[in-house]
Amino acid sequence: MGLLRADGFVLRIRDFAESDLIVTLFTEQWGKRTAIAKRARRLNSRLGGVFDLLNRVEVVFYPKSRLDLVSQGALLQGFPHLKGDLNVVAAALLVGRLLDRLLPFHQPEERVYSLFGRFLNLLEAGDHSVDRLRLSVTLKLLAFLGHRPRLAGCVRCGSESGPFLFASECGGVLCRACAQREGIKISRGLALSLDAFLRLPLERVNVIHLCPEDIRVAVKVVDGYVDHLASGP
């Protein structure tokens, strides 16, 4: 296979040798790729600043079985407003790390790519709650990747009567009668709010109202579930 061209987001960067970078890209056309960008860290490099985290870039590369070789790269979007706020950029990086951990290599995921781009653009615009955006996009991405959690009722018996315990190993909430192990306590109202995040468009997250304690519990539930999935069997 000859040279390929792709648009993609920078998920991870690592220094390599004296002046090279190893870059993990989530590309629209070719899925997640890992590539080496030769001499990208040199002051006079044409690739200088292109491969900053979260940037949307255009690349031309030679595909290899393990490590692609970048031939050309150009910045398409740098998201300067997003990166100017520590809380906002932290939320974006957490979602980028989720993709790096859970996406398979070399498999196009068009819906995931589109959703991640919408998420970054909404953060850049600054018109939505960062916490709610992060929770919503994380749940949607998990669903797109085949890991949709069950939140509207007990995984085992279907009971919709809360309160529940969220059990990552079961992939959702358990009622008190079915819960046999420790889990994260979650009210029925919060479970339904998280389920609404799965169903509502990302642009409508502001209609869901969560108090600070609800957000704390929701983050614990969602991040714990991601960690469980990323740890493997």
Rosetta silent file (secondary structure, phi, psi, omega in degrees, C-alpha in Angstrom):
SEQUENCE: MGLLRADGFVLRIRDFAESDLIVTLFTEQWGKRTAIAKRARRLNSRLGGVFDLLNRVEVVFYPKSRLDLVSQGALLQGFPHLKGDLNVVAAALLVGRLLDRLLPFHQPEERVYSLFGRFLNLLEAGDHSVDRLRLSVTLKLLAFLGHRPRLAGCVRCGSESGPFLFASECGGVLCRACAQREGIKISRGLALSLDAFLRLPLERVNVIHLCPEDIRVAVKVVDGYVDHLASGP
SCORE:     score description
SCORE:     0.000 S_00000001
   1 L     0.000  133.994 -177.992    0.000    0.000    0.000 S_00000001
   2 L   -84.940 -157.506 -179.464    1.354    3.432   -0.972 S_00000001
   3 L   -60.976  140.182  175.752    1.003    6.828    0.641 S_00000001
   4 E  -120.461  150.552  176.917   -2.255    7.514    2.496 S_00000001
   5 E  -118.308  141.583 -178.581   -3.860   10.812    3.435 S_00000001
   6 E  -154.686  150.916  165.412   -6.071   11.275    6.505 S_00000001
   7 E   -96.014  143.361 -179.439   -7.674   13.799    8.849 S_00000001
   8 E  -164.074  167.569  176.417   -7.270   12.934   12.499 S_00000001
   9 E  -105.481  141.540  178.413   -7.046   13.985   16.139 S_00000001
  10 E   -83.245  115.452 -179.218   -3.837   13.726   18.154 S_00000001
  11 E   -96.571  -33.189 -177.162   -4.497   11.435   21.126 S_00000001
  12 E  -155.330  146.391  175.639   -0.982   10.862   22.437 S_00000001
  13 E  -135.078  143.834  177.839    2.591   11.974   21.798 S_00000001
  14 E  -139.369  137.019  174.195    5.900   10.549   23.002 S_00000001
  15 E   -67.732  143.817  179.189    9.448   11.740   22.462 S_00000001
  16 E  -143.585  136.269 -177.991   11.581    9.296   20.526 S_00000001
  17 L    54.231 -148.137 -174.921   15.301    9.308   19.817 S_00000001
  18 L   -84.783  -32.577 -172.329   16.867   12.780   19.669 S_00000001
  19 L  -143.648    9.704 -176.281   14.303   14.698   17.645 S_00000001
  20 E   -97.657  166.269  173.127   11.438   12.399   16.637 S_00000001
  21 E  -127.444  141.420  166.325    7.903   11.981   17.933 S_00000001
  22 E  -103.399  123.007 -170.786    5.734    8.898   18.171 S_00000001
  23 E  -119.031  131.985  170.785    2.169   10.049   17.629 S_00000001
  24 E  -100.523  120.653 -177.327   -1.104    8.236   18.237 S_00000001
  25 E  -116.262  142.126  169.298   -3.756    9.562   15.859 S_00000001
  26 E  -105.710  103.438 -174.191   -7.463    8.834   15.625 S_00000001
  27 E   -98.286  151.295 -179.671   -8.102    9.253   11.922 S_00000001
  28 L   -68.578  -40.701 -172.486  -11.444    9.499   10.177 S_00000001
  29 L   -90.103  -29.468 -169.434  -10.512    7.226    7.290 S_00000001
  30 L  -126.038   12.464  177.083   -8.119    4.688    8.833 S_00000001
  31 E    73.265 -158.344 -179.807   -9.004    4.479   12.526 S_00000001
  32 E   -78.058  130.864 -179.474   -6.448    4.698   15.314 S_00000001
  33 E  -132.881  150.317  169.978   -2.863    4.701   14.066 S_00000001
  34 E  -115.906  130.103 -173.856    0.541    5.038   15.678 S_00000001
  35 E  -138.404  156.792  173.455    3.157    6.790   13.585 S_00000001
  36 E  -104.067  131.087  176.777    6.640    8.191   13.836 S_00000001
  37 E  -108.532  103.091 -175.462    7.174   11.814   12.822 S_00000001
  38 L   -66.915  133.829  174.826   10.840   12.186   11.976 S_00000001
  39 L    58.630   22.623 -177.572   12.629   15.310   13.245 S_00000001
  40 L   -68.207  -20.532 -178.166    9.297   16.803   14.431 S_00000001
  41 L   -92.172   -0.339  176.738   10.929   18.198   17.597 S_00000001
  42 L   -72.774  146.395 -176.322   13.569   20.213   15.742 S_00000001
  43 L   -60.979  -33.970 -177.366   13.118   23.978   15.953 S_00000001
  44 L   -97.313   14.037 -177.502   13.086   24.348   12.175 S_00000001
  45 L   -72.199  140.880  175.283   10.828   21.347   11.505 S_00000001
  46 L   -67.906  -16.638 -179.698    7.811   21.815    9.239 S_00000001
  47 L   -95.493    3.181 -179.145    5.946   19.592   11.721 S_00000001
  48 L   -60.551  124.458  179.026    6.669   21.808   14.705 S_00000001
  49 L    82.638  -10.500 -178.946    3.448   22.403   16.689 S_00000001
  50 L   -68.716  -41.618 -170.935    1.355   20.233   14.376 S_00000001
  51 L  -100.044   42.188  170.541    1.184   17.267   16.730 S_00000001
  52 L   -74.680  150.843 -178.802    0.095   18.925   19.954 S_00000001
  53 L   -55.171  137.962  176.490   -2.469   16.948   21.936 S_00000001
  54 L    77.711  -11.673  178.295   -6.079   17.226   20.703 S_00000001
  55 L   -56.873  144.722  168.421   -5.150   19.054   17.498 S_00000001
  56 E   -96.538  124.585 -170.877   -7.083   18.104   14.391 S_00000001
  57 E  -130.316  161.434  169.011   -4.502   17.525   11.696 S_00000001
  58 E  -111.217  130.807 -178.890   -4.098   16.385    8.135 S_00000001
  59 E  -130.328  151.094  167.841   -1.349   13.834    7.571 S_00000001
  60 E  -117.947  128.698 -173.020    0.209   11.964    4.705 S_00000001
  61 E  -146.406  156.784  171.584    1.838    8.731    5.835 S_00000001
  62 E   -93.020  115.467 -179.766    3.306    5.426    4.764 S_00000001
  63 L   -72.222  136.104  176.443    1.240    2.673    6.452 S_00000001
  64 L  -128.420  166.344 -178.018    3.226   -0.029    8.221 S_00000001
  65 L   -67.315  -32.168 -177.813    2.160   -3.089   10.205 S_00000001
  66 L  -117.953  -51.651 -173.253    3.293   -1.602   13.514 S_00000001
  67 L  -131.306  108.565  178.357    4.530    1.982   13.194 S_00000001
  68 E   -66.750  162.894  178.364    3.457    4.223   10.308 S_00000001
  69 E  -119.353  116.231 -179.966    5.836    6.860    8.935 S_00000001
  70 E   -73.948  128.283  176.763    4.537   10.425    8.625 S_00000001
  71 E   -97.246  -42.206 -179.873    5.563   12.104    5.395 S_00000001
  72 E  -143.643  154.947  176.512    3.638   15.398    5.761 S_00000001
  73 E  -153.711  145.181  179.091    1.436   17.040    8.357 S_00000001
  74 E  -144.060  144.440  179.341   -0.623   20.210    8.649 S_00000001
  75 E   -80.395  129.633  175.107   -2.706   21.748   11.421 S_00000001
  76 E  -102.222  -44.737  177.784   -6.452   21.986   10.707 S_00000001
  77 E  -143.702  132.085 -179.955   -7.790   23.002   14.158 S_00000001
  78 L  -107.891  -11.603  178.976   -5.861   23.887   17.281 S_00000001
  79 L    51.716   60.521 -175.735   -8.775   24.693   19.677 S_00000001
  80 H   -65.935  -36.959  179.516   -7.075   27.684   21.366 S_00000001
  81 H   -66.521  -45.938  178.527  -10.013   28.633   23.626 S_00000001
  82 H   -54.998  -46.208 -175.526  -10.373   25.083   24.884 S_00000001
  83 H   -77.233   -6.830  178.284   -6.679   24.861   25.691 S_00000001
  84 L   -87.238   -3.235 -179.130   -6.725   28.187   27.521 S_00000001
  85 L  -124.186  119.620 -174.341   -8.815   26.806   30.397 S_00000001
  86 H   -60.584  -40.878 -179.750   -7.287   24.104   32.611 S_00000001
  87 H   -65.998  -38.923 -178.630  -10.643   22.550   33.567 S_00000001
  88 H   -69.801  -46.728 -178.491  -11.795   22.409   29.963 S_00000001
  89 H   -67.218  -32.364  177.215   -8.589   20.955   28.570 S_00000001
  90 H   -63.355  -41.911  177.966   -8.499   18.383   31.398 S_00000001
  91 H   -63.122  -43.238 -179.776  -11.979   17.181   30.417 S_00000001
  92 H   -64.850  -40.251 -179.880  -10.983   16.956   26.753 S_00000001
  93 H   -66.867  -34.870  177.391   -7.804   15.042   27.560 S_00000001
  94 H   -63.030  -40.992  178.341   -9.733   12.530   29.663 S_00000001
  95 H   -70.075  -38.573  175.598  -11.996   11.752   26.713 S_00000001
  96 H   -61.498  -38.581  178.266   -8.996   11.559   24.390 S_00000001
  97 H   -66.831  -37.723  176.355   -7.361    9.094   26.791 S_00000001
  98 H   -57.017  -46.756 -179.843  -10.543    7.003   26.799 S_00000001
  99 H   -62.808  -41.557  179.595  -10.323    6.734   23.000 S_00000001
 100 H   -62.497  -35.809 -177.489   -6.654    5.834   23.150 S_00000001
 101 H   -78.623  -34.460 -169.417   -7.413    3.075   25.667 S_00000001
 102 H  -107.580  -21.685 -179.261  -10.519    1.565   24.063 S_00000001
 103 L   -70.657  136.140  171.789  -10.303    2.105   20.310 S_00000001
 104 L   -73.257  156.928  177.963   -9.014   -0.850   18.283 S_00000001
 105 E   -77.323  144.273  168.605   -6.144   -0.167   15.902 S_00000001
 106 L    61.411   24.917  179.071   -6.711    0.393   12.170 S_00000001
 107 L  -120.692  112.988  179.886  -10.505    0.156   12.370 S_00000001
 108 L   -59.900  137.300  177.368  -12.527    3.165   11.148 S_00000001
 109 L  -132.806   81.191 -170.855  -15.107    4.384   13.659 S_00000001
 110 H   -63.853  -42.141 -179.476  -16.965    7.134   11.803 S_00000001
 111 H   -65.496  -39.806  178.763  -19.631    7.796   14.466 S_00000001
 112 H   -65.329  -43.373  179.649  -17.010    7.971   17.199 S_00000001
 113 H   -60.451  -47.150 -179.629  -14.860   10.322   15.118 S_00000001
 114 H   -62.237  -43.421 -178.183  -17.797   12.638   14.410 S_00000001
 115 H   -65.346  -41.720  179.425  -18.911   12.681   18.053 S_00000001
 116 H   -63.722  -39.958  176.226  -15.425   13.470   19.349 S_00000001
 117 H   -63.349  -41.571  176.904  -15.156   16.362   16.898 S_00000001
 118 H   -63.150  -40.855  178.423  -18.528   17.753   18.000 S_00000001
 119 H   -59.035  -49.080 -179.424  -17.430   17.457   21.632 S_00000001
 120 H   -65.045  -38.458  178.881  -14.239   19.451   21.044 S_00000001
 121 H   -66.834  -36.665  176.838  -16.092   22.106   19.045 S_00000001
 122 H   -67.890  -39.857  175.414  -18.676   22.524   21.827 S_00000001
 123 H   -63.400  -40.342  179.522  -15.895   22.902   24.386 S_00000001
 124 H   -63.203  -38.484  179.737  -14.213   25.435   22.124 S_00000001
 125 H   -70.387  -30.525  174.636  -17.443   27.448   21.868 S_00000001
 126 L    75.113   22.871 -175.765  -17.773   27.477   25.665 S_00000001
 127 L  -101.869    0.608 -175.049  -21.588   27.491   25.777 S_00000001
 128 L  -127.253  157.059  175.959  -22.166   24.196   27.616 S_00000001
 129 L   -62.633  124.311 -178.037  -21.437   22.707   31.029 S_00000001
 130 H   -64.326  -44.474 -179.269  -18.037   21.045   30.831 S_00000001
 131 H   -60.878  -45.260 -177.874  -18.915   18.345   33.386 S_00000001
 132 H   -70.007  -37.591  175.927  -22.159   17.414   31.656 S_00000001
 133 H   -60.900  -44.494 -177.614  -20.534   17.431   28.229 S_00000001
 134 H   -64.827  -43.050  177.823  -17.788   15.131   29.451 S_00000001
 135 H   -63.246  -45.621 -177.227  -20.231   12.703   31.073 S_00000001
 136 H   -64.320  -47.540 -176.856  -22.502   12.680   28.034 S_00000001
 137 H   -67.641  -35.322  178.792  -19.795   12.165   25.436 S_00000001
 138 H   -63.663  -46.683  179.177  -18.136    9.434   27.513 S_00000001
 139 H   -62.804  -41.733  179.873  -21.378    7.472   27.833 S_00000001
 140 H   -65.674  -41.904  179.144  -22.151    7.882   24.126 S_00000001
 141 H   -63.712  -41.320  176.810  -18.668    6.788   23.107 S_00000001
 142 H   -59.485  -42.885  178.917  -18.926    3.716   25.319 S_00000001
 143 H   -62.902  -44.286  179.581  -22.250    2.866   23.677 S_00000001
 144 H   -61.866  -31.442 -177.686  -20.800    3.302   20.163 S_00000001
 145 L   -90.647    8.895  175.005  -17.919    0.984   21.078 S_00000001
 146 L    90.455   17.365 -176.742  -20.276   -1.745   22.298 S_00000001
 147 L  -124.980   37.386 -178.306  -20.177   -1.044   26.037 S_00000001
 148 L   -62.380  122.693  178.600  -23.469    0.770   26.660 S_00000001
 149 L   -78.117  147.364  175.081  -24.220    0.579   30.397 S_00000001
 150 E   -89.203  123.234 -173.292  -27.724   -0.321   31.549 S_00000001
 151 L  -125.240  -18.784 -175.155  -28.995    2.522   33.724 S_00000001
 152 L   -84.468  -12.609 -179.736  -32.793    2.561   33.555 S_00000001
 153 L  -167.850  165.880 -176.473  -33.277   -0.701   35.469 S_00000001
 154 L   -58.693  133.389  179.679  -31.530   -3.576   37.206 S_00000001
 155 L   -59.140  -35.102 -172.408  -29.253   -5.582   34.910 S_00000001
 156 L   -91.300  -48.695 -173.563  -30.447   -8.874   36.419 S_00000001
 157 L  -110.184  -10.495  178.871  -34.142   -8.563   37.242 S_00000001
 158 L    83.734   -0.246 -179.401  -35.152   -5.407   35.370 S_00000001
 159 L   -58.768  135.080  178.784  -36.485   -3.658   38.472 S_00000001
 160 L  -102.594    9.683 -179.913  -36.727    0.091   38.024 S_00000001
 161 L   -90.070  116.882  177.331  -37.065    0.776   41.741 S_00000001
 162 L   -88.660 -174.659   -0.212  -34.016    2.459   43.185 S_00000001
 163 L   -73.349  167.077 -176.912  -31.767    3.193   44.822 S_00000001
 164 E  -119.356  172.826  164.533  -29.219    1.129   42.917 S_00000001
 165 E  -118.937  132.339  175.582  -25.619    0.050   43.050 S_00000001
 166 E   -89.237  122.602 -179.416  -23.568    0.517   39.888 S_00000001
 167 E  -116.379  108.765 -176.611  -21.455   -2.589   39.248 S_00000001
 168 H   -58.713  -38.792 -177.659  -18.885   -2.169   36.474 S_00000001
 169 H   -67.438  -19.722  177.843  -18.397   -5.915   36.078 S_00000001
 170 H   -96.169  -10.534  178.103  -22.132   -6.282   35.363 S_00000001
 171 L    77.675   26.022  178.375  -22.264   -3.380   32.931 S_00000001
 172 E   166.868 -159.329 -175.327  -24.910   -1.366   34.766 S_00000001
 173 E   -92.062  150.542  174.623  -27.019   -0.893   37.871 S_00000001
 174 E  -122.791  140.315  173.924  -28.232   -3.559   40.271 S_00000001
 175 E   -74.402  167.984 -177.892  -31.173   -3.264   42.634 S_00000001
 176 L   -60.087  -35.729 -177.401  -30.590   -3.933   46.329 S_00000001
 177 L   -68.840  -32.562 -175.808  -32.073   -7.428   46.055 S_00000001
 178 L   -93.196  -17.813 -176.647  -29.737   -8.480   43.224 S_00000001
 179 L   -72.149  121.582  179.474  -26.548   -6.783   44.405 S_00000001
 180 L  -111.499  -15.025  179.867  -24.183   -9.341   45.910 S_00000001
 181 L  -124.619  173.447  176.718  -20.987   -7.318   45.886 S_00000001
 182 L   -68.426  144.585  174.914  -19.963   -3.796   46.672 S_00000001
 183 L  -146.720 -174.169  178.829  -20.822   -1.168   44.096 S_00000001
 184 E   -93.834  122.513 -179.638  -21.208    2.576   43.803 S_00000001
 185 E   -66.639  130.082 -179.016  -24.435    3.824   45.349 S_00000001
 186 E  -143.091  130.057 -179.527  -26.501    5.730   42.811 S_00000001
 187 L   -70.428  159.799  177.494  -30.015    7.103   43.168 S_00000001
 188 H   -62.021  -39.445 -179.812  -32.731    6.219   40.683 S_00000001
 189 H   -62.396  -42.447  179.631  -32.931    9.876   39.647 S_00000001
 190 H   -69.335  -39.281  177.501  -29.221   10.102   38.860 S_00000001
 191 H   -59.439  -41.523  178.835  -29.305    6.779   36.996 S_00000001
 192 H   -69.002  -34.506  176.819  -32.137    8.097   34.829 S_00000001
 193 H   -63.989  -42.173  177.841  -30.242   11.353   34.237 S_00000001
 194 H   -66.023  -37.056  175.760  -27.227    9.393   32.990 S_00000001
 195 H   -63.837  -34.992  176.915  -29.515    7.327   30.781 S_00000001
 196 H   -65.897  -34.413  175.710  -30.859   10.604   29.369 S_00000001
 197 H   -59.263  -34.009  179.118  -27.302   11.613   28.476 S_00000001
 198 H   -69.556  -32.121 -172.332  -27.194    8.519   26.275 S_00000001
 199 H   -93.289  -32.779 -176.092  -30.410    9.419   24.476 S_00000001
 200 L   -81.859  148.249  173.240  -30.221   13.207   24.103 S_00000001
 201 L   -58.375  148.886 -178.919  -28.044   14.929   21.480 S_00000001
 202 H   -55.942  -33.454 -177.437  -24.747   16.171   22.843 S_00000001
 203 H   -70.046   -9.158 -176.550  -25.819   19.733   22.132 S_00000001
 204 H  -110.069   18.187 -177.030  -28.709   19.448   24.638 S_00000001
 205 H   -61.790  -25.462 -177.200  -26.780   18.415   27.760 S_00000001
 206 H   -68.327  -13.354  179.199  -27.642   21.696   29.489 S_00000001
 207 H   -78.118  -13.812  179.104  -31.288   20.620   29.877 S_00000001
 208 L   -95.514  119.583 -175.788  -30.199   17.960   32.400 S_00000001
 209 L  -100.250  124.176  178.407  -29.665   19.500   35.821 S_00000001
 210 L  -126.839  134.639  175.679  -27.215   17.869   38.214 S_00000001
 211 L   -79.119  165.629 -178.956  -26.161   19.146   41.621 S_00000001
 212 H   -55.460  -37.261  179.240  -22.450   19.046   42.580 S_00000001
 213 H   -68.682  -38.113  176.445  -22.923   15.803   44.556 S_00000001
 214 H   -61.820  -41.687  179.724  -24.669   14.170   41.592 S_00000001
 215 H   -64.123  -41.905  179.182  -21.782   15.176   39.350 S_00000001
 216 H   -59.186  -47.525 -179.607  -19.263   13.735   41.824 S_00000001
 217 H   -66.419  -42.933 -178.909  -21.075   10.374   41.921 S_00000001
 218 H   -61.090  -43.117  177.953  -21.642   10.341   38.159 S_00000001
 219 H   -62.343  -41.582  178.569  -17.944   10.941   37.462 S_00000001
 220 H   -61.924  -42.702  179.491  -17.034    8.139   39.882 S_00000001
 221 H   -64.063  -52.028 -174.075  -19.460    5.766   38.145 S_00000001
 222 H   -67.926  -46.236 -179.613  -18.426    6.601   34.587 S_00000001
 223 H   -65.897  -36.613  176.870  -14.673    6.745   35.197 S_00000001
 224 H   -63.904  -37.989  178.464  -14.804    3.511   37.192 S_00000001
 225 H   -66.714  -42.654  177.713  -16.593    1.802   34.323 S_00000001
 226 H   -61.370  -44.988  179.767  -13.999    3.048   31.812 S_00000001
 227 H   -61.163  -39.424  178.409  -11.159    1.810   34.036 S_00000001
 228 H   -63.116  -45.292 -179.375  -12.823   -1.597   34.312 S_00000001
 229 H   -65.527  -40.384 -176.903  -13.206   -1.882   30.529 S_00000001
 230 H   -71.981  -22.872 -178.844   -9.655   -0.709   29.846 S_00000001
 231 H   -76.118  -15.719  177.891   -8.189   -3.208   32.320 S_00000001
 232 L    79.011 -176.618 -177.632   -9.480   -6.092   30.181 S_00000001
 233 L   -67.069    0.000    0.000  -10.722   -9.500   31.339 S_00000001
